[in-house]
């Protein structure tokens, strides 16, 4: 019986060859159909799944938004932001909920730190954020000597990153007219509040106008300065009407005020 079956199913048997051809064709068509179905299912699943932003994109978007909001008095083109992402697998792993952020301090020119955290799975990272803020600041146009009043022709403006200017700066050349330089400068150096002294607007013995009052009510009287004073200085004065001694802030040449809020700096001093 076994020999008979072998002869019937032998490869030289015409019936067997036809059977093999039918079986082979059916198998190939079945494989092709299965492949097409699998490919179609994969495409459908890919199209139906929502596309989520990566953690890096989310962090970058948050940092950009908060920095520009915090530094809204600067043009966007004057701000450069560099988030330093470490090579950490957490940045590429999915976060079930929304990422949480917390600045250390507030965004400012220079180096900053922002904490990024995920609740599920629980992790947190501290990222360094470098912020460059460019602004035109006053610099010396030529070598300058100390103890001499500044003239606006000796000064110029240069666009600089104000982050490294920890000692402050000025952005108004006109406002420094007449200021005294307290040390020698080379050309191109930044003028800071620590190397210039405001000229005296009130000299000892001068008669000045004293402004006082509250709200919209302003009362003026005449006084005598008991000390020299520059813009913003608080000096003692003698009220010539009441003969009492008062203290007031110098707000203009020959004018003082008992209200500090009246001080209006015209120098464009920064930081």
Secondary structure as the mmCIF struct_conf table of DSSP 4:
data_model
#
loop_
_struct_conf.conf_type_id
_struct_conf.id
_struct_conf.beg_label_comp_id
_struct_conf.beg_label_asym_id
_struct_conf.beg_label_seq_id
_struct_conf.end_label_comp_id
_struct_conf.end_label_asym_id
_struct_conf.end_label_seq_id
HELX_RH_AL_P HELX_RH_AL_P1 UNK A 2 UNK A 8
TURN_TY1_P TURN_TY1_P1 UNK A 9 UNK A 9
BEND BEND1 UNK A 10 UNK A 10
TURN_TY1_P TURN_TY1_P2 UNK A 11 UNK A 12
HELX_RH_AL_P HELX_RH_AL_P2 UNK A 14 UNK A 48
BEND BEND2 UNK A 49 UNK A 49
HELX_LH_PP_P HELX_LH_PP_P1 UNK A 50 UNK A 51
HELX_RH_AL_P HELX_RH_AL_P3 UNK A 55 UNK A 70
TURN_TY1_P TURN_TY1_P3 UNK A 71 UNK A 73
BEND BEND3 UNK A 74 UNK A 74
HELX_RH_3T_P HELX_RH_3T_P1 UNK A 76 UNK A 78
STRN STRN1 UNK A 79 UNK A 84
BEND BEND4 UNK A 87 UNK A 87
HELX_RH_3T_P HELX_RH_3T_P2 UNK A 89 UNK A 91
TURN_TY1_P TURN_TY1_P4 UNK A 92 UNK A 92
BEND BEND5 UNK A 93 UNK A 93
BEND BEND6 UNK A 96 UNK A 97
STRN STRN2 UNK A 100 UNK A 103
BEND BEND7 UNK A 104 UNK A 105
BEND BEND8 UNK A 109 UNK A 109
STRN STRN3 UNK A 110 UNK A 119
TURN_TY1_P TURN_TY1_P5 UNK A 120 UNK A 121
STRN STRN4 UNK A 122 UNK A 140
BEND BEND9 UNK A 141 UNK A 142
STRN STRN5 UNK A 144 UNK A 144
TURN_TY1_P TURN_TY1_P6 UNK A 146 UNK A 147
BEND BEND10 UNK A 148 UNK A 148
STRN STRN6 UNK A 149 UNK A 149
HELX_RH_3T_P HELX_RH_3T_P3 UNK A 152 UNK A 154
STRN STRN7 UNK A 155 UNK A 161
BEND BEND11 UNK A 162 UNK A 162
TURN_TY1_P TURN_TY1_P7 UNK A 163 UNK A 164
TURN_TY1_P TURN_TY1_P8 UNK A 166 UNK A 167
STRN STRN8 UNK A 169 UNK A 170
BEND BEND12 UNK A 173 UNK A 173
HELX_RH_3T_P HELX_RH_3T_P4 UNK A 174 UNK A 176
TURN_TY1_P TURN_TY1_P9 UNK A 177 UNK A 178
HELX_LH_PP_P HELX_LH_PP_P2 UNK A 179 UNK A 179
STRN STRN9 UNK A 180 UNK A 181
BEND BEND13 UNK A 182 UNK A 183
STRN STRN10 UNK A 185 UNK A 185
TURN_TY1_P TURN_TY1_P10 UNK A 187 UNK A 188
HELX_LH_PP_P HELX_LH_PP_P3 UNK A 189 UNK A 189
STRN STRN11 UNK A 190 UNK A 190
HELX_LH_PP_P HELX_LH_PP_P4 UNK A 191 UNK A 191
TURN_TY1_P TURN_TY1_P11 UNK A 193 UNK A 194
BEND BEND14 UNK A 195 UNK A 195
STRN STRN12 UNK A 196 UNK A 197
HELX_LH_PP_P HELX_LH_PP_P5 UNK A 198 UNK A 199
STRN STRN13 UNK A 200 UNK A 202
TURN_TY1_P TURN_TY1_P12 UNK A 204 UNK A 205
STRN STRN14 UNK A 207 UNK A 212
BEND BEND15 UNK A 214 UNK A 214
TURN_TY1_P TURN_TY1_P13 UNK A 215 UNK A 216
STRN STRN15 UNK A 219 UNK A 225
BEND BEND16 UNK A 226 UNK A 227
STRN STRN16 UNK A 229 UNK A 230
TURN_TY1_P TURN_TY1_P14 UNK A 231 UNK A 232
STRN STRN17 UNK A 234 UNK A 239
TURN_TY1_P TURN_TY1_P15 UNK A 240 UNK A 242
STRN STRN18 UNK A 245 UNK A 252
TURN_TY1_P TURN_TY1_P16 UNK A 253 UNK A 254
STRN STRN19 UNK A 255 UNK A 257
BEND BEND17 UNK A 258 UNK A 258
HELX_RH_3T_P HELX_RH_3T_P5 UNK A 260 UNK A 262
BEND BEND18 UNK A 267 UNK A 267
STRN STRN20 UNK A 269 UNK A 270
#
